[in-house]
Amino acid sequence: MSLGDLIKPESVLPSLKVISRKQALQEMSERAATVSGLPARRIFDAVLQRERLGGTAVGGGIAIPHGKLVEAKNIFAVFARLDRPVDFEARDGAPVDLICMLIAPESAGADHLKALSRVARMLHNPSFVGRLRSARDGAALHLLLTQMTDSRAA
């Protein structure tokens, strides 16, 4: 499973203007709803519930919020590059400017974990993250995200 399987061009927000983690998750949930046809409120609630268990900021300005929904038909992602970084309560204290939100069916099990692992590996690659931060627009971001298959490809 590659990000190309998970993220559509319209799932990329190249310059999201928000002032808080909650607002970022709300805006991304709205886009996820548009892409998937699922209710935005249900997506937001699932992701927020997971955030309450423990923050999803992984350090280096990156967060991977995620959630599961019974009504989701498949795993999908929404990616946002924030206009200005926001506090995500990361362990390293760094504000977050790159967010990849994953939504999975309740029954996804190991596939959900594989998708999380793939995204985490990709976003752990400093060269790749630098390219994401300097990409000029949504199309360039989508191309980077869908062509990158794992951290060794950078």
C-alpha positions as CSV (number, residue, x, y, z in Angstrom):
1,M,0.0,0.0,0.0
2,S,1.4,3.3,-1.1
3,L,0.3,6.8,-0.3
4,G,-0.9,6.9,-3.9
5,D,-3.5,4.4,-2.8
6,L,-4.5,6.6,0.1
7,I,-4.4,10.2,-1.0
8,K,-6.2,11.9,-3.8
9,P,-5.1,15.3,-5.3
10,E,-8.1,17.0,-3.7
11,S,-6.9,15.6,-0.3
12,V,-3.9,17.9,-0.3
13,L,-4.1,21.2,1.5
14,P,-0.9,23.1,0.5
15,S,-1.2,26.2,2.7
16,L,-3.8,25.6,5.4
17,K,-4.3,28.8,7.5
18,V,-5.1,27.8,11.1
19,I,-4.2,29.0,14.6
20,S,-4.6,25.9,16.6
21,R,-4.4,22.1,16.6
22,K,-8.1,21.8,17.0
23,Q,-8.8,24.2,14.1
24,A,-6.3,22.2,11.9
25,L,-8.1,18.9,12.7
26,Q,-11.5,20.5,12.0
27,E,-10.4,21.9,8.7
28,M,-8.8,18.6,7.7
29,S,-11.9,16.7,8.8
30,E,-14.0,18.9,6.5
31,R,-11.7,18.1,3.6
32,A,-11.8,14.4,4.5
33,A,-15.6,14.5,4.5
34,T,-15.6,16.1,1.0
35,V,-13.3,13.5,-0.3
36,S,-14.9,10.5,1.4
37,G,-18.6,11.4,1.7
38,L,-18.4,10.7,5.5
39,P,-19.8,13.2,8.0
40,A,-17.1,15.7,9.0
41,R,-18.2,15.7,12.6
42,R,-17.8,11.9,12.9
43,I,-14.3,12.2,11.4
44,F,-13.3,15.0,13.7
45,D,-14.7,13.2,16.7
46,A,-12.8,10.0,15.9
47,V,-9.5,11.9,15.4
48,L,-10.0,14.0,18.5
49,Q,-10.8,10.9,20.6
50,R,-7.5,9.4,19.5
51,E,-5.7,12.7,20.3
52,R,-7.0,12.5,23.8
53,L,-5.3,9.1,24.3
54,G,-2.0,10.6,23.4
55,G,-0.8,13.3,21.0
56,T,0.0,12.3,17.5
57,A,2.8,14.7,16.9
58,V,5.9,12.7,16.1
59,G,8.5,15.4,16.3
60,G,10.3,17.5,13.8
61,G,7.2,19.6,13.0
62,I,5.1,16.5,11.9
63,A,1.9,15.0,13.2
64,I,0.0,11.9,12.1
65,P,-3.5,12.2,13.6
66,H,-5.7,9.2,12.8
67,G,-9.0,7.5,13.7
68,K,-11.3,4.7,12.8
69,L,-14.9,4.9,11.7
70,V,-17.4,2.0,11.3
71,E,-18.8,3.7,8.2
72,A,-15.5,4.2,6.4
73,K,-15.2,1.9,3.4
74,N,-11.4,2.1,3.0
75,I,-8.3,3.8,4.5
76,F,-7.7,7.3,3.1
77,A,-5.5,10.2,4.0
78,V,-5.6,14.0,4.0
79,F,-2.3,15.9,4.0
80,A,-1.9,19.5,5.0
81,R,1.1,21.9,5.0
82,L,0.3,24.7,7.4
83,D,0.8,28.3,6.5
84,R,2.2,28.8,10.0
85,P,3.1,26.0,12.5
86,V,0.8,25.3,15.5
87,D,1.4,23.7,18.9
88,F,0.5,20.0,18.8
89,E,2.1,19.3,22.2
90,A,4.9,17.4,20.6
91,R,7.4,15.7,22.9
92,D,10.3,17.7,21.2
93,G,8.3,20.9,21.7
94,A,8.5,21.8,18.0
95,P,5.3,23.3,16.5
96,V,3.8,21.3,13.7
97,D,3.6,22.4,10.1
98,L,3.1,19.1,8.3
99,I,0.0,16.9,9.1
100,C,-1.0,13.6,7.5
101,M,-4.4,12.5,8.8
102,L,-5.4,8.9,8.3
103,I,-8.9,7.6,8.5
104,A,-9.6,3.8,8.4
105,P,-12.5,1.5,8.7
106,E,-13.1,0.1,12.2
107,S,-12.3,-3.4,10.7
108,A,-9.0,-2.3,9.1
109,G,-6.8,-3.9,11.8
110,A,-3.3,-4.5,10.5
111,D,-3.8,-2.5,7.3
112,H,-4.4,0.6,9.4
113,L,-1.1,0.0,11.3
114,K,0.7,-0.6,8.0
115,A,-0.5,2.7,6.6
116,L,0.5,4.5,9.8
117,S,3.9,2.9,9.7
118,R,4.4,3.8,6.0
119,V,3.5,7.4,6.6
120,A,5.7,7.6,9.7
121,R,8.7,6.2,7.8
122,M,8.2,8.6,4.9
123,L,7.9,11.6,7.2
124,H,10.9,10.5,9.2
125,N,13.1,11.1,6.2
126,P,14.7,14.6,6.5
127,S,15.3,15.0,2.7
128,F,11.7,14.1,1.9
129,V,10.3,16.4,4.5
130,G,12.5,19.2,3.2
131,R,11.0,18.6,-0.3
132,L,7.5,18.7,1.2
133,R,8.2,22.0,2.9
134,S,9.6,23.6,-0.3
135,A,7.0,22.2,-2.8
136,R,5.4,25.1,-4.7
137,D,1.8,24.0,-4.7
138,G,-0.7,21.2,-4.0
139,A,0.0,19.4,-7.3
140,A,3.7,19.3,-6.4
141,L,2.9,18.1,-2.9
142,H,0.6,15.4,-4.2
143,L,3.2,14.2,-6.7
144,L,5.9,14.0,-3.9
145,L,3.5,12.1,-1.6
146,T,2.3,9.6,-4.1
147,Q,5.7,8.9,-5.7
148,M,7.5,8.3,-2.4
149,T,7.0,4.7,-1.5
150,D,9.3,4.4,1.5
151,S,12.1,6.2,3.2
152,R,14.7,4.4,1.1
153,A,13.5,6.0,-2.1
154,A,14.5,9.6,-1.1
